[in-house]
Amino acid sequence: MARTRQPVVSWADFGLTADDLAWHEHAACRDTDPDAFFPERDPDIRANIATARRICQHCPVRRDCLDYALAHPDVEGIWGGLTTRERRQLPAPVQPHRPRTHARDREIARLTRAGLTATEVATRLAISPRTVERARQRLEEVA
């Protein structure tokens, strides 16, 4: 009897977009089945969590991963080496680490260089003009 292979779960199955996980292309887990980070409650759960943590241990974007999970408290599973329960037990809210630029900021910079006003950029990207101004300030700080 032929064994049916179960499909690999995509990050999109968890409601995540490419922009949400731009840092993921550098993650140690990028080629790992995402199911490894969402262990089922079964007798092997501790071993499964330990396996995921070993992958996270030396990951170059571990902090970005953890920051994402802390900024999205409804996210389940192991992120940045911590389980959902461990993240909820952290003593104080941690201000997420913001990358110097991300996709939206790069697009704001491109449209700004093209001569669009903050209102025009905001309309085009479906964000507020204040968000455009804050992004422009961040971009000036890193320039």
N, C-alpha and C positions, 0 to 999 in steps of 0.2 A: 504494500500500500504506500503510495507517494505521500510524503510529509508536506503539508502546506506551510509555506513560510509566511509568518505574520509580517505585515508591512511595518516599515520603520516609521516611527512617529516624527513628525516635523515640528520645529519650534512654532510654526504658524498654527499648529493644532492647539497651542496654548494661548492664542491671541496675540502673539508677538510679531512685530514687523521688522523689516531689515533695518530701519532707522533706530528702533529700540535696541537692536543688538549689533550695531556697527562695530563695536569692539570685539564681537564674537569671532570674527575672522582670525583673530590672534589668540584665541582661547585654546588651552590644552585639550578641551573637550570637543572641539569643532567637528571632529570625525567620529565622535562617539554617539551611539544611539541615545537620544534624549531620555528614553525610559530609564537609563541607568541613574538619572538624577531625580527620579520620581518613584522611589522604591515602594513596593506594595507592603502592606502590613501582613507579614507572614513570618514563619520561623527564621528566615534568612535575612530579615530586615537589617540587623546590625552589620552583618557581613556586606550587604549591598551598600549601606551608607558608608562603610569603611572604604569600599572600592571607589565610590564616587569621590570621597575625600582625598584619596591618593592621587586621583587625577587633578583635583583642585590644588593640591599642596604646593606645587611649584609653578602654577599657571601665571603667565605674565600679566594677565588682565583680571586676576582674582578680585582685586578691589573694585574694578568697574562692575563686575558681575554682582558682587555683594551690594554695591551702591544701588544697582538696578533693583534688586530684590527689596532693599530697604525703602526705596522710593515707591515701590508698588507692593504694599503689605498684603495684598490679596494673592500674591504669587506663592504657589506651593512648591515644595521640592527643595533640593539642595542647590543653593546658589552661593558662590564665593566660599564654599566649604562648610556652610552652616545649614542646618535643617530649618524648616519653617518654625518649629518650636524654639530652637536656639535664637533665631532672629527676633522672635517675639519677646524673648527674655532679656534682650540687651537692655542695659540700665537706662539709657536715654536715647531719644531720637538722634540719629547721626545725620548730619547734613551731607547729602550725597556729593561725592566727588564729581565735579563737572569736567568733562574733557575740554581742552582748550577750544576746540571747535567741533561741531558735529554737523551732520548733513544740512539741517535747517539753517544754521549759522552760515555755512558756506554758500547756500542759495541766497540768503539775505545779502551777503557780501557781493555775490555776482550781480544781483539785481541793483544793488546800490551803485556798483561800478558802471552799470548800464544807464544810470541817471534817474532811476525811479525814486519817487518820494517815499517816505515811510508809509503813508496811507496807501499808495499804489502797491508797494511790496506786501503790506498787510492784506490787502484785498486779494492779491494774486496767490498768497500762501494760506489764506483763510486763518489768519492770526490777527491779534490786535496791533495797532500802531505802537503801543507801549512796548510790546514784545519785540518789535523791530528795533526800537530805540535801545532797549536793553542789550540786544544782540550786537548792535553797532558799537555800543560802549565796551562790551567784552572784547570785540574784535580789535578795537583801538588799544585796549590794554595789553593784548598779546602781540601787537604789531611792533 
